[in-house]
Amino acid sequence: MSDTNQGAAHLNQDTFTKTLADAGDQPVMVDFYAEWCGPCKMAAPVIEELATEYAGKAVIAKVDVDAESKLAQDHRVMSIPTVIVFKNGEEVERMTGFAGKDGYVKMIEKALGE
């Protein structure tokens, strides 16, 4: 997403592939979540914070698995929250469950360093 608004981009079936393609060699971290999921609610403010902190270095995005069940299925998301990091359109890392800010930062930093 090329606009400069702060916060995580909310992706759907149409914007998901485009976002991965437009990111180039920037990592794209996608939080697969649902509104009713307790751990997802704990992760939400952390994801938003990371979107601001890594603006210009990485793309931080979210996918609502209830609204976009096909995307979740396509990426084998069985439990939520599941965070997947993509680099050059390919999955490079995945974490299921709330990892805390440190866990997510490690994922992003690892992808930035590759």
PyMOL commands that set and color helices and strands:
alter all, ss='L'
color gray80, all
select helices_A, chain A and resi 13-22+38-53+69-74+100-113
alter helices_A, ss='H'
color red, helices_A
select strands_A, chain A and resi 9-10+28-33+59-64+82-87+90-96
alter strands_A, ss='S'
color yellow, strands_A
deselect
rebuild
show_as cartoon
